[in-house]
Amino acid sequence: MFALLLEALIDLLERAEHSRRDAYLSSSVDMCELERRMRAIETSE
């Protein structure tokens, strides 16, 4: 039971992170800024 709850919590956290990243990237004004932000995210992981 605990393992299922933990797995569900991890799934929710991952979805929230993806949603946050999508919102952040969609706020980019132009393609150069989008590419710069994507590189910054990839290097920070």
CYANA upper distance limits for C-alpha pairs under 8 A (distance plus 0.5 A):
  1 MET  CA      5 LEU  CA      6.93
  2 PHE  CA      6 LEU  CA      6.59
  3 ALA  CA      7 GLU  CA      6.55
  4 LEU  CA      8 ALA  CA      6.64
  5 LEU  CA      9 LEU  CA      6.63
  6 LEU  CA     10 ILE  CA      6.69
  7 GLU  CA     11 ASP  CA      6.68
  8 ALA  CA     12 LEU  CA      6.72
  9 LEU  CA     13 LEU  CA      6.71
 10 ILE  CA     14 GLU  CA      6.67
 11 ASP  CA     15 ARG  CA      6.72
 12 LEU  CA     16 ALA  CA      6.67
 13 LEU  CA     17 GLU  CA      6.71
 14 GLU  CA     18 HIS  CA      6.73
 15 ARG  CA     19 SER  CA      6.59
 16 ALA  CA     20 ARG  CA      6.60
 17 GLU  CA     21 ARG  CA      6.66
 18 HIS  CA     22 ASP  CA      6.56
 19 SER  CA     23 ALA  CA      6.69
 20 ARG  CA     24 TYR  CA      6.64
 21 ARG  CA     25 LEU  CA      6.54
 22 ASP  CA     26 SER  CA      6.51
 23 ALA  CA     27 SER  CA      6.90
 24 TYR  CA     28 SER  CA      7.80
 25 LEU  CA     34 LEU  CA      6.75
 25 LEU  CA     37 ARG  CA      7.60
 25 LEU  CA     38 MET  CA      8.00
 28 SER  CA     33 GLU  CA      6.45
 28 SER  CA     34 LEU  CA      5.86
 29 VAL  CA     33 GLU  CA      7.17
 29 VAL  CA     34 LEU  CA      7.96
 30 ASP  CA     34 LEU  CA      6.78
 31 MET  CA     35 GLU  CA      6.58
 32 CYS  CA     36 ARG  CA      6.69
 33 GLU  CA     37 ARG  CA      6.64
 34 LEU  CA     38 MET  CA      6.62
 35 GLU  CA     39 ARG  CA      6.70
 36 ARG  CA     40 ALA  CA      6.73
 37 ARG  CA     41 ILE  CA      6.71
 38 MET  CA     42 GLU  CA      6.72
 39 ARG  CA     43 THR  CA      6.69
 40 ALA  CA     44 SER  CA      6.67
 41 ILE  CA     45 GLU  CA      7.08
